[in-house]
Amino acid sequence: MIGYIPEINLTLYAQERDGELVDFRLDVSGGTKYFPYWRNVANETYAPQLFYHDINTDGKKDLIIVLTQGYGTGILEQNVHVLHQTQTNVGETYREIIVDDPRTILLRNVKTKLTNSEAIITIRNRKKTYNIEKIATGPEGLFADIVTDNLISFDVIGNQLTAKMGAQIGPGNFIGSFYITYEYKDHFYQMKEIKFRWGE
């Protein structure tokens, strides 16, 4: 057993195999759902996180499960699974809903450029320039461009699903983070807003 929500008598189970949690099973209200393709590292520090909030504003709470695929120095890779409570002809069940990948959202909405003195970030045609001259770089120096794939995490803040992606200019050198707020629209979770916060 790796998670429990007493409010709806929901229990999440998984098997540990080769350093990973696999073969996820969700027992809720007398029903069982299986998720054979879900993965999470076995390290208890990065155990799956369960949230139970109404993030699509339909008056019913949704199940949000955050899984960690990888971690290390300057690295955290998570993904998220959202399940909506759905009425069927045999009663209520939970159905998984697509969540747009934050990496794809960044590719569509953000352009970056890195020089020896500046980090230039353009979000939907709004350009901001940040001075990086005073940021100490390691012996490896700067990357060719800002890297955002090494730190990806999810949270639920104020009943909204959010993703955070760290912006890195060199090995171990983070200058801030992109924050994506999701909304449920056209039957999936897509970007509502994206912001960059320096130093966070």
ZAMAR-768621 format. One line per field, with one value per residue: residue in one letter; x, y, z of N, C-alpha, C, O, CB in turn. Coordinates in steps of 0.02 Angstrom, whole numbers, always signed. Last residue first. Glycine has a CB too. Layout:
N
code A, ...;
n.x X, ...;
n.y Y, ...;
n.z Z, ...;
ca.x X, ...;
ca.y Y, ...;
ca.z Z, ...;
c.x X, ...;
c.y Y, ...;
c.z Z, ...;
o.x X, ...;
o.y Y, ...;
o.z Z, ...;
cb.x X, ...;
cb.y Y, ...;
cb.z Z, ...;
END
This chain:
200
code E, G, W, R, F, K, I, E, K, M, Q, Y, F, H, D, K, Y, E, Y, T, I, Y, F, S, G, I, F, N, G, P, G, I, Q, A, G, M, K, A, T, L, Q, N, G, I, V, D, F, S, I, L, N, D, T, V, I, D, A, F, L, G, E, P, G, T, A, I, K, E, I, N, Y, T, K, K, R, N, R, I, T, I, I, A, E, S, N, T, L, K, T, K, V, N, R, L, L, I, T, R, P, D, D, V, I, I, E, R, Y, T, E, G, V, N, T, Q, T, Q, H, L, V, H, V, N, Q, E, L, I, G, T, G, Y, G, Q, T, L, V, I, I, L, D, K, K, G, D, T, N, I, D, H, Y, F, L, Q, P, A, Y, T, E, N, A, V, N, R, W, Y, P, F, Y, K, T, G, G, S, V, D, L, R, F, D, V, L, E, G, D, R, E, Q, A, Y, L, T, L, N, I, E, P, I, Y, G, I, M;
n.x +682, +752, +614, +488, +379, +219, +70, -96, -161, -129, -243, -318, -466, -590, -587, -503, -445, -285, -130, +12, +183, +328, +502, +627, +804, +932, +1046, +1176, +1213, +1288, +1191, +1067, +899, +747, +626, +455, +304, +128, -30, -203, -288, -324, -208, -107, -30, +113, +262, +420, +574, +725, +781, +738, +786, +924, +972, +1118, +1243, +1292, +1449, +1569, +1635, +1670, +1523, +1491, +1405, +1328, +1348, +1292, +1162, +1017, +884, +748, +598, +463, +324, +287, +271, +412, +581, +727, +897, +1028, +1192, +1329, +1351, +1180, +1042, +869, +707, +531, +378, +272, +305, +395, +311, +223, +311, +340, +217, +93, -76, -159, -310, -380, -454, -596, -680, -860, -1024, -1126, -1152, -1154, -1059, -987, -826, -700, -544, -373, -214, -45, +116, +294, +459, +624, +756, +922, +1023, +1065, +908, +779, +631, +494, +362, +192, +45, -124, -280, -451, -571, -736, -859, -881, -803, -668, -558, -511, -552, -439, -328, -171, -28, +132, +246, +405, +536, +579, +582, +624, +576, +498, +362, +248, +113, +63, -44, -159, -327, -454, -598, -726, -760, -705, -556, -393, -278, -114, +33, +157, +295, +430, +600, +704, +650, +492, +351, +183, +53, -105, -209, -377, -511, -623, -640, -570, -446, -337, -172, -31, +31, +42;
n.y +1569, +1663, +1725, +1641, +1647, +1570, +1534, +1469, +1357, +1215, +1079, +927, +894, +933, +1072, +1097, +1136, +1215, +1243, +1344, +1329, +1416, +1400, +1470, +1508, +1470, +1346, +1250, +1119, +1163, +1308, +1359, +1307, +1315, +1192, +1195, +1141, +1144, +1126, +1130, +1212, +1230, +1295, +1185, +1037, +999, +928, +957, +940, +972, +956, +1031, +1155, +1259, +1387, +1341, +1291, +1317, +1377, +1278, +1181, +1238, +1342, +1517, +1637, +1776, +1899, +1893, +1884, +1978, +1944, +2007, +1957, +1977, +1906, +1806, +1697, +1736, +1731, +1770, +1769, +1801, +1866, +1846, +1751, +1702, +1611, +1613, +1539, +1544, +1460, +1385, +1257, +1212, +1214, +1109, +1002, +997, +966, +883, +888, +749, +658, +563, +409, +391, +297, +280, +238, +123, +64, +162, +294, +450, +481, +579, +582, +585, +619, +603, +666, +646, +712, +717, +811, +855, +902, +741, +653, +553, +495, +484, +499, +552, +606, +605, +661, +652, +779, +814, +907, +1031, +1061, +1110, +1034, +1006, +972, +850, +759, +683, +590, +546, +410, +451, +491, +430, +296, +234, +179, +284, +226, +208, +133, +29, -33, +0, -45, -25, -85, -38, +3, +132, +85, +42, +30, -21, -38, -100, -32, +56, -3, -89, -213, -181, -179, -140, -41, +41, +153, +169, +259, +312, +445, +487, +424, +379, +319, +229, +108, -59;
n.z -421, -497, -585, -657, -793, -828, -912, -907, -952, -1049, -1014, -998, -1100, -1153, -1174, -1021, -867, -852, -761, -758, -744, -721, -733, -625, -611, -634, -583, -610, -631, -779, -834, -830, -817, -743, -697, -699, -630, -648, -564, -548, -418, -285, -236, -318, -334, -438, -511, -597, -668, -717, -843, -952, -985, -1018, -1128, -1227, -1206, -1034, -967, -872, -803, -682, -649, -627, -533, -592, -645, -773, -809, -821, -929, -1020, -1099, -1213, -1269, -1358, -1265, -1185, -1195, -1115, -1106, -1004, -1032, -1049, -1145, -1183, -1236, -1259, -1292, -1302, -1274, -1326, -1367, -1271, -1157, -1192, -1192, -1057, -997, -1090, -1042, -987, -1007, -874, -824, -721, -601, -579, -522, -620, -738, -832, -749, -712, -646, -584, -666, -632, -691, -660, -704, -673, -642, -608, -560, -527, -446, -416, -437, -512, -599, -590, -479, -495, -424, -454, -411, -431, -395, -335, -420, -473, -578, -582, -595, -470, -322, -254, -185, -219, -178, -236, -218, -141, -123, -9, -43, -199, -315, -439, -537, -674, -766, -839, -775, -677, -641, -519, -436, -314, -186, -178, -253, -282, -407, -436, -537, -580, -481, -422, -436, -410, -457, -394, -292, -338, -260, -226, -146, -96, -31, +39, +31, +144, +151, +38, +30, -38, -46, +0;
ca.x +639, +779, +687, +506, +446, +260, +139, -49, -200, -102, -197, -287, -401, -582, -589, -536, -478, -357, -172, -53, +126, +269, +439, +582, +733, +919, +977, +1163, +1198, +1280, +1252, +1113, +969, +786, +684, +513, +363, +192, +27, -145, -265, -368, -272, -105, -97, +82, +191, +379, +502, +687, +811, +714, +727, +899, +941, +1053, +1231, +1262, +1378, +1545, +1605, +1722, +1573, +1483, +1466, +1315, +1371, +1365, +1190, +1090, +910, +820, +631, +534, +345, +307, +216, +351, +522, +669, +840, +979, +1119, +1307, +1396, +1246, +1092, +934, +761, +595, +437, +258, +257, +417, +367, +197, +279, +395, +245, +161, -25, -128, -245, -386, -394, -569, -631, -793, -969, -1108, -1145, -1217, -1070, -1046, -871, -756, -608, -432, -275, -104, +55, +236, +394, +578, +694, +876, +996, +1089, +980, +802, +703, +530, +431, +242, +109, -68, -218, -393, -533, -664, -837, -915, -869, -725, -592, -469, -592, -466, -400, -210, -99, +92, +191, +345, +500, +581, +524, +648, +559, +559, +387, +313, +137, +118, +18, -118, -257, -427, -526, -702, -778, -778, -597, -456, -317, -184, -10, +93, +261, +362, +544, +711, +711, +531, +419, +234, +102, -55, -165, -310, -469, -602, -676, -632, -502, -379, -240, -71, +74, +0;
ca.y +1522, +1644, +1728, +1676, +1633, +1626, +1516, +1525, +1418, +1275, +1117, +981, +878, +864, +1026, +1127, +1082, +1217, +1207, +1330, +1320, +1390, +1413, +1415, +1518, +1543, +1363, +1322, +1140, +1107, +1267, +1389, +1293, +1342, +1232, +1172, +1185, +1112, +1166, +1089, +1214, +1190, +1330, +1247, +1065, +1013, +946, +934, +944, +982, +920, +962, +1152, +1191, +1371, +1375, +1329, +1278, +1385, +1338, +1161, +1229, +1291, +1454, +1596, +1708, +1889, +1902, +1825, +1982, +1939, +1993, +1985, +1962, +1953, +1871, +1722, +1698, +1760, +1725, +1803, +1749, +1873, +1895, +1752, +1730, +1619, +1624, +1560, +1544, +1494, +1452, +1295, +1216, +1260, +1177, +1022, +1008, +1034, +879, +910, +811, +678, +619, +451, +387, +349, +253, +287, +162, +18, +125, +245, +407, +478, +536, +613, +542, +647, +568, +671, +654, +687, +708, +783, +820, +947, +809, +655, +606, +501, +436, +520, +498, +629, +563, +681, +618, +738, +812, +841, +1015, +1034, +1152, +1052, +1049, +986, +918, +749, +743, +588, +596, +443, +409, +512, +504, +322, +275, +145, +257, +272, +193, +183, +68, -71, +46, -65, -6, -89, -53, -65, +121, +141, +16, +78, -42, +2, -136, -49, +35, +37, -19, -184, -227, -155, -191, -54, -12, +143, +143, +245, +243, +405, +521, +397, +438, +307, +290, +168, +0;
ca.z -384, -431, -575, -596, -772, -803, -901, -897, -942, -1017, -1056, -960, -1073, -1129, -1232, -1079, -903, -848, -808, -726, -789, -686, -769, -646, -596, -628, -598, -608, -563, -732, -832, -879, -799, -798, -681, -737, -621, -662, -587, -564, -487, -329, -242, -279, -338, -374, -514, -541, -685, -656, -786, -946, -941, -1016, -1064, -1218, -1268, -1087, -983, -906, -867, -733, -634, -664, -540, -572, -576, -766, -775, -819, -861, -1019, -1040, -1202, -1217, -1385, -1307, -1174, -1228, -1113, -1139, -1019, -1027, -999, -1087, -1202, -1184, -1289, -1247, -1338, -1247, -1300, -1406, -1341, -1162, -1180, -1255, -1104, -989, -1063, -1090, -964, -1035, -920, -831, -789, -614, -588, -528, -562, -681, -822, -802, -704, -704, -564, -651, -642, -664, -686, -666, -717, -620, -664, -534, -572, -498, -405, -426, -467, -590, -632, -493, -492, -451, -430, -444, -403, -442, -325, -396, -411, -594, -560, -658, -512, -382, -259, -197, -204, -195, -200, -254, -145, -183, -11, -6, -143, -252, -406, -487, -643, -719, -869, -784, -718, -647, -584, -444, -382, -208, -175, -230, -255, -369, -430, -492, -572, -544, -406, -458, -390, -487, -436, -301, -324, -313, -215, -204, -80, -89, +47, -19, +125, +188, +48, +54, -30, -51, +0;
c.x +646, +736, +704, +580, +460, +331, +179, +21, -154, -154, -177, -234, -373, -511, -569, -532, -521, -385, -246, -98, +64, +211, +382, +524, +692, +847, +966, +1092, +1180, +1271, +1242, +1180, +1015, +860, +721, +572, +421, +247, +87, -90, -203, -350, -320, -171, -97, +10, +165, +308, +463, +614, +771, +737, +704, +841, +911, +1026, +1166, +1256, +1356, +1471, +1579, +1695, +1624, +1539, +1450, +1378, +1357, +1389, +1265, +1117, +987, +845, +704, +560, +416, +324, +229, +295, +464, +609, +783, +917, +1083, +1232, +1372, +1290, +1156, +982, +825, +648, +496, +319, +254, +371, +391, +253, +252, +368, +303, +190, +44, -72, -224, -316, -402, -510, -599, -745, -902, -1050, -1123, -1213, -1135, -1052, -928, -809, -658, -494, -333, -165, -1, +173, +345, +515, +646, +815, +948, +1065, +1001, +878, +721, +606, +468, +311, +160, -4, -161, -331, -474, -631, -760, -897, -909, -793, -657, -501, -553, -508, -434, -283, -132, +20, +152, +291, +439, +540, +522, +589, +582, +539, +450, +329, +203, +143, +77, -49, -221, -352, -506, -627, -756, -798, -670, -496, -383, -220, -82, +47, +194, +325, +479, +656, +717, +589, +459, +303, +149, -6, -112, -272, -400, -561, -655, -674, -570, -442, -275, -142, +34, +44;
c.y +1451, +1595, +1707, +1669, +1674, +1601, +1578, +1497, +1479, +1330, +1181, +1014, +938, +845, +955, +1079, +1112, +1158, +1224, +1299, +1305, +1388, +1380, +1442, +1460, +1557, +1438, +1338, +1213, +1132, +1211, +1352, +1323, +1342, +1254, +1219, +1154, +1163, +1122, +1133, +1169, +1196, +1297, +1284, +1125, +1035, +958, +960, +916, +993, +924, +926, +1081, +1187, +1300, +1354, +1368, +1322, +1334, +1337, +1220, +1209, +1285, +1407, +1532, +1666, +1819, +1886, +1832, +1922, +1939, +1995, +1963, +1996, +1935, +1924, +1795, +1730, +1712, +1761, +1753, +1785, +1808, +1897, +1798, +1727, +1647, +1638, +1570, +1570, +1488, +1493, +1369, +1259, +1268, +1228, +1093, +1031, +1048, +949, +911, +829, +745, +640, +501, +434, +337, +312, +251, +209, +56, +75, +207, +359, +429, +538, +560, +580, +602, +597, +632, +650, +688, +674, +778, +796, +914, +854, +727, +600, +558, +438, +465, +526, +573, +586, +641, +635, +708, +762, +843, +947, +1014, +1127, +1090, +1065, +1034, +924, +818, +727, +653, +592, +490, +446, +468, +530, +398, +309, +184, +228, +241, +246, +160, +124, -30, +14, -17, -22, -68, -52, -84, +54, +122, +74, +46, +8, -23, -101, -83, +27, +11, +27, -109, -188, -207, -159, -109, -14, +92, +131, +223, +219, +331, +481, +426, +414, +374, +274, +232, +62;
c.z -412, -392, -504, -584, -709, -790, -881, -888, -940, -1013, -1020, -1004, -1036, -1110, -1213, -1137, -959, -888, -798, -779, -747, -735, -729, -687, -622, -610, -587, -631, -555, -660, -782, -882, -852, -778, -744, -724, -659, -654, -601, -591, -495, -403, -290, -290, -290, -387, -443, -548, -626, -674, -722, -882, -926, -965, -1069, -1150, -1264, -1150, -1036, -918, -906, -801, -689, -645, -578, -585, -550, -696, -762, -779, -864, -948, -1041, -1139, -1195, -1333, -1328, -1213, -1219, -1143, -1144, -1046, -1040, -987, -1031, -1139, -1213, -1231, -1287, -1290, -1294, -1279, -1387, -1383, -1235, -1187, -1250, -1172, -1036, -1056, -1056, -1013, -1005, -944, -887, -795, -682, -599, -537, -576, -618, -764, -787, -763, -691, -619, -630, -620, -682, -651, -701, -674, -679, -639, -593, -533, -546, -462, -413, -461, -543, -620, -532, -511, -440, -464, -412, -444, -406, -373, -388, -382, -532, -582, -645, -579, -427, -322, -195, -221, -173, -224, -208, -185, -195, -70, -3, -108, -191, -339, -457, -591, -689, -824, -811, -728, -695, -584, -514, -385, -277, -203, -234, -227, -348, -385, -495, -523, -528, -473, -428, -412, -472, -467, -341, -334, -291, -274, -185, -145, -66, -13, -16, +75, +168, +84, +63, -10, -45, +0;
o.x +614, +751, +673, +606, +447, +342, +172, +30, -169, -186, -204, -187, -400, -496, -534, -480, -569, -354, -267, -104, +65, +192, +388, +501, +719, +830, +988, +1078, +1170, +1316, +1192, +1221, +1004, +879, +727, +568, +436, +238, +96, -102, -158, -393, -353, -188, -89, -9, +191, +295, +471, +595, +781, +714, +654, +847, +876, +1052, +1159, +1263, +1396, +1433, +1567, +1728, +1622, +1594, +1402, +1400, +1373, +1446, +1298, +1098, +1016, +829, +719, +546, +427, +336, +188, +273, +465, +589, +790, +888, +1104, +1209, +1393, +1268, +1184, +965, +835, +636, +509, +314, +236, +393, +406, +244, +257, +397, +314, +189, +51, -27, -264, -268, -428, -513, -578, -767, -889, -1030, -1104, -1264, -1168, -1049, -919, -832, -659, -498, -342, -168, -4, +176, +353, +515, +629, +821, +935, +1085, +958, +908, +683, +640, +473, +316, +170, +0, -151, -330, -449, -660, -725, -918, -962, -836, -696, -473, -561, -500, -454, -297, -124, +7, +140, +290, +423, +512, +468, +551, +560, +490, +454, +312, +213, +191, +134, -2, -249, -318, -537, -594, -766, -847, -695, -473, -423, -196, -108, +25, +177, +324, +473, +662, +733, +579, +461, +312, +155, -22, -77, -298, -370, -574, -668, -736, -621, -488, -247, -169, +64, +89;
o.y +1405, +1582, +1730, +1614, +1734, +1542, +1631, +1443, +1532, +1347, +1198, +982, +993, +786, +921, +1048, +1149, +1134, +1246, +1325, +1259, +1439, +1323, +1499, +1408, +1614, +1465, +1342, +1236, +1164, +1211, +1364, +1313, +1373, +1216, +1279, +1095, +1222, +1070, +1173, +1171, +1186, +1330, +1301, +1117, +1049, +930, +1007, +858, +1048, +884, +871, +1071, +1213, +1284, +1309, +1421, +1383, +1311, +1301, +1215, +1220, +1322, +1427, +1497, +1661, +1803, +1862, +1784, +1912, +1903, +2041, +1906, +2055, +1883, +1981, +1839, +1785, +1655, +1815, +1700, +1827, +1766, +1926, +1791, +1704, +1620, +1673, +1541, +1616, +1436, +1553, +1411, +1294, +1323, +1280, +1132, +1075, +1106, +988, +937, +790, +791, +639, +485, +492, +282, +369, +199, +219, +25, +46, +220, +381, +375, +592, +504, +607, +582, +601, +628, +631, +726, +617, +828, +766, +941, +845, +769, +549, +606, +388, +408, +570, +551, +584, +643, +624, +735, +710, +871, +930, +985, +1166, +1102, +1105, +1094, +885, +841, +688, +676, +592, +475, +508, +451, +585, +427, +346, +168, +250, +180, +304, +100, +158, -52, +32, +4, -13, -89, -23, -141, +48, +99, +109, +24, +25, -43, -130, -92, +72, -48, +88, -70, -137, -266, -117, -124, +8, +100, +103, +255, +166, +293, +483, +393, +388, +420, +222, +286, +68;
o.z -387, -333, -456, -575, -708, -777, -911, -860, -967, -1062, -968, -1027, -1040, -1103, -1251, -1148, -946, -935, -745, -835, -706, -764, -707, -678, -639, -594, -537, -691, -499, -632, -746, -927, -912, -728, -792, -738, -651, -669, -570, -636, -453, -446, -330, -347, -230, -444, -395, -585, -608, -693, -676, -868, -891, -910, -1117, -1117, -1295, -1146, -1077, -885, -966, -852, -738, -627, -562, -642, -493, -688, -744, -721, -905, -910, -1060, -1127, -1163, -1351, -1317, -1197, -1241, -1120, -1175, -1011, -1080, -937, -974, -1087, -1261, -1184, -1340, -1252, -1323, -1267, -1428, -1428, -1257, -1219, -1297, -1204, -1054, -1104, -1001, -1024, -998, -904, -941, -775, -698, -605, -506, -633, -568, -744, -736, -821, -663, -637, -656, -565, -740, -589, -762, -616, -727, -617, -624, -480, -599, -520, -400, -477, -536, -631, -509, -553, -384, -526, -352, -505, -356, -389, -430, -327, -536, -603, -691, -617, -422, -369, -142, -266, -116, -285, -149, -185, -252, -66, +5, -139, -135, -308, -450, -600, -678, -841, -806, -694, -745, -533, -563, -342, -298, -240, -286, -182, -389, -331, -547, -473, -469, -514, -411, -409, -517, -499, -324, -377, -231, -329, -134, -193, -23, -42, -63, +77, +175, +52, +92, -30, -47, +41;
cb.x +566, +788, +714, +466, +498, +228, +170, -69, -242, -41, -229, -257, -352, -606, -543, -504, -522, -386, -162, -85, +139, +252, +442, +555, +709, +937, +928, +1213, +1256, +1341, +1314, +1126, +982, +763, +730, +497, +380, +193, +44, -164, -249, -440, -260, -43, -154, +121, +149, +410, +487, +716, +879, +737, +670, +955, +886, +1003, +1231, +1193, +1363, +1581, +1549, +1771, +1539, +1482, +1496, +1253, +1337, +1384, +1176, +1113, +883, +859, +596, +576, +296, +253, +149, +333, +537, +653, +860, +962, +1095, +1330, +1466, +1240, +1106, +934, +772, +592, +455, +213, +189, +421, +425, +164, +222, +436, +269, +206, -43, -101, -248, -423, -332, -624, -577, -790, -966, -1091, -1094, -1237, -1010, -1111, -832, -786, -634, -425, -287, -99, +34, +235, +367, +611, +664, +912, +1052, +1166, +1018, +768, +737, +516, +469, +222, +133, -82, -206, -404, -510, -647, -858, -988, -862, -715, -607, -401, -662, -408, -432, -184, -133, +121, +144, +319, +547, +653, +524, +700, +590, +613, +333, +369, +85, +94, +6, -112, -250, -440, -500, -731, -851, -814, -583, -443, -331, -190, -7, +105, +306, +325, +539, +775, +711, +487, +453, +226, +142, -90, -133, -314, -464, -662, -663, -617, -492, -396, -239, -71, +112, -48;
cb.y +1544, +1704, +1799, +1649, +1648, +1656, +1483, +1568, +1413, +1299, +1133, +954, +856, +817, +1053, +1196, +1037, +1285, +1132, +1396, +1262, +1434, +1385, +1377, +1584, +1578, +1322, +1361, +1125, +1061, +1310, +1463, +1217, +1415, +1194, +1168, +1195, +1080, +1220, +1033, +1286, +1211, +1400, +1292, +1012, +1068, +891, +957, +904, +1041, +946, +922, +1191, +1140, +1423, +1357, +1282, +1249, +1456, +1346, +1110, +1176, +1224, +1467, +1580, +1678, +1940, +1973, +1762, +2049, +1875, +2044, +1964, +1984, +1952, +1896, +1717, +1692, +1772, +1702, +1831, +1704, +1926, +1963, +1772, +1804, +1552, +1683, +1509, +1587, +1464, +1447, +1265, +1146, +1236, +1182, +973, +944, +1043, +835, +980, +805, +683, +680, +408, +404, +351, +204, +333, +117, -38, +90, +194, +449, +456, +558, +652, +475, +719, +490, +745, +600, +728, +665, +826, +759, +976, +810, +626, +600, +510, +450, +536, +440, +696, +487, +758, +541, +779, +794, +784, +1019, +973, +1222, +988, +1015, +1017, +970, +700, +805, +527, +668, +390, +391, +509, +529, +295, +329, +76, +313, +287, +189, +198, +98, -129, +117, -138, +69, -160, -4, -73, +176, +205, -38, +142, -114, +77, -208, -96, +88, +37, +6, -195, -258, -141, -253, +10, -80, +210, +78, +308, +197, +433, +590, +409, +474, +267, +330, +167, +0;
cb.z -388, -390, -590, -534, -828, -739, -965, -836, -877, -1054, -1124, -894, -1130, -1181, -1288, -1097, -855, -874, -800, -696, -841, -624, -843, -585, -625, -693, -555, -651, -520, -736, -814, -862, -791, -817, -636, -813, -545, -734, -536, -614, -509, -319, -265, -300, -319, -335, -549, -474, -751, -614, -773, -1005, -971, -997, -1045, -1275, -1329, -1066, -1008, -971, -857, -710, -621, -741, -471, -609, -531, -784, -817, -788, -825, -1064, -974, -1263, -1156, -1430, -1269, -1098, -1304, -1039, -1210, -955, -1076, -1020, -1108, -1230, -1147, -1341, -1191, -1404, -1178, -1243, -1398, -1371, -1118, -1110, -1274, -1113, -918, -1109, -1119, -890, -1112, -887, -842, -842, -558, -649, -466, -505, -697, -885, -809, -697, -767, -495, -713, -603, -692, -674, -657, -773, -561, -720, -476, -605, -536, -400, -487, -396, -656, -706, -426, -540, -418, -442, -439, -401, -503, -252, -445, -421, -640, -587, -699, -523, -363, -259, -145, -244, -162, -208, -283, -75, -245, -16, +65, -168, -251, -398, -431, -697, -664, -935, -831, -684, -672, -600, -429, -432, -204, -212, -271, -200, -412, -401, -511, -549, -589, -360, -535, -416, -562, -492, -233, -371, -331, -206, -228, -39, -135, +58, -90, +95, +261, -20, +121, -95, -116, +61;
END
